Every structure is written in structure tokens, then in C-alpha cells.
Amino acid sequence: AEEKGGDPATLDDQGRNVFGITERVTYDSGGRIVLSPFLREEGGIEDLALFVGQGRFVEMWNPKVALESGGDTLKRIASYYLKQRGAKS
């Protein structure tokens, strides 16, 4: 993208957004992932988090946001899991 005239500072910031917002997570005694306050805030996570495989990475979504703004597949996944949890979808 830089070769096509992209601003290097903007490209660096985009790279940080994609690859820099990572943290190690811990697990509680029930095997659940414990998210740091930073990840919860950054992901807009409230009471539920939806983890979706994306190639070699995993996306973390607030399922309500995924339902509102995702593509068709993400919306189907979010709807299904919200229904499983008894949440309104």
C-alpha cells in the first residue's frame, strides 16, 4: 500500500491496530478466558464475548455488535449463540 502512495504513518497505525492490540489472557478455575479491562473496553465487551476463527487468528466480538454490523455469516453466528444464551437476538 505504501508503494501505491499510502501514508506511512497511517499504514503503521493500521498495522498496530491489527497486530498490536494483543494480550495474553488467563483462565479461571472453570476454564473461562479472563479478559483484561483493556481488552473488554477495546472490544466493547459487556457480559458476553463471541470468539470467531479468522484464519490463523481469532476475532473477539460483542455479539450484539456482531449482529448489528457484521456480514451475513457473522450475523448468523452471533444470532445462534445469543439464542443459546437466552439473549435477545
C-alpha positions in Angstrom: 0.0 0.0 0.0 2.9 2.3 0.7 4.2 1.8 -2.8 0.8 2.9 -4.1 1.0 6.2 -2.3 -0.3 5.3 1.2 0.8 7.5 4.0 3.5 5.6 6.0 2.2 6.9 9.4 -1.3 5.8 8.6 -0.1 2.4 7.4 1.9 2.0 10.6 -1.1 2.8 12.7 -3.3 0.4 10.8 -0.7 -2.3 11.4 -0.7 -1.6 15.1 -4.5 -1.7 15.1 -4.4 -5.2 13.5 -1.4 -6.7 15.2 -0.6 -4.6 18.2 -3.8 -4.9 20.2 -2.9 -8.3 21.6 -2.5 -9.6 25.2 -2.0 -12.8 26.9 -5.1 -14.0 28.7 -5.6 -16.1 31.7 -8.2 -18.7 32.5 -10.3 -19.0 35.6 -10.9 -22.3 37.5 -13.9 -23.1 35.2 -11.7 -22.8 32.1 -13.1 -19.5 31.0 -10.9 -16.8 29.5 -10.5 -13.8 31.7 -10.2 -10.6 29.7 -8.3 -7.6 30.9 -10.1 -4.3 31.3 -8.2 -3.0 28.2 -9.5 -5.9 26.0 -13.0 -5.5 27.4 -13.0 -1.8 26.6 -11.3 -2.1 23.3 -13.7 -4.8 22.2 -16.8 -3.2 23.6 -17.4 -6.4 25.6 -20.1 -6.4 28.1 -21.5 -9.6 29.6 -20.8 -11.9 26.6 -17.9 -12.2 24.2 -18.1 -14.0 20.9 -14.9 -15.6 19.6 -14.8 -16.3 15.8 -12.0 -18.0 14.0 -10.4 -15.9 11.2 -7.6 -17.9 9.6 -4.7 -18.1 12.0 -6.3 -15.5 14.3 -9.4 -15.3 16.4 -11.7 -12.3 16.5 -13.4 -11.2 19.7 -16.8 -9.5 19.3 -19.5 -8.2 21.5 -22.2 -10.5 20.0 -24.8 -7.7 19.8 -22.4 -5.5 17.8 -21.6 -8.5 15.5 -25.3 -9.0 15.0 -25.8 -5.3 14.0 -22.7 -4.7 11.9 -21.2 -8.0 10.7 -21.6 -9.7 7.4 -24.1 -12.4 6.8 -22.0 -15.3 8.3 -21.0 -13.3 11.4 -24.7 -12.3 11.9 -25.8 -15.9 11.7 -23.1 -17.0 14.2 -23.9 -14.2 16.6 -27.7 -14.8 16.4 -27.2 -18.5 17.1 -25.1 -18.0 20.2 -27.2 -15.3 21.6 -30.2 -17.6 21.3 -28.3 -20.3 23.0 -27.6 -18.0 25.9 -31.2 -16.9 26.1 -30.3 -13.4 25.0 -32.4 -11.3 22.6 -31.1 -11.5 19.0 
